[in-house]
Amino acid sequence: MKRVAQVITVKPERIAEYEEVHAAVWPAVLETLRRHHVTNYSIYRHGDLLVSYFEYLGDDYDADMAGIAADPETQRWWTVTDPMQERVPEAPEGEWWHPLPEVFHLP
């Protein structure tokens, strides 16, 4: 299993809207995540900082992430959520969410 944590910011004026849409994530988006071996997915908010965590149970992370990105409903979901977010300055070029290194894990 691969554990993934990432950060991005939510625009302060869009926090309520962001939380509202995430209270009812579209079923097709959830199914796409499951089909591509993503489980135990959570997003936390601290002020305007969003922290996502998920577990990946597949064998080809890059292929599964590409499969999620290619899904039309997920792309449509992102047209709703992306305008509410802003990359953190540390995000690698071409990345939306900034990956966080794991520094501790209690198995």
Secondary structure by P-SEA (a helix, b strand, c coil): cbbbbbcccccccaaaaaaaaaacccaaaaaaaaaacccbbbbbbcccbbbbbbbbccccaaaaaaaaaacaaaaaaaaaccccccccccccccccbbbbbbccccc
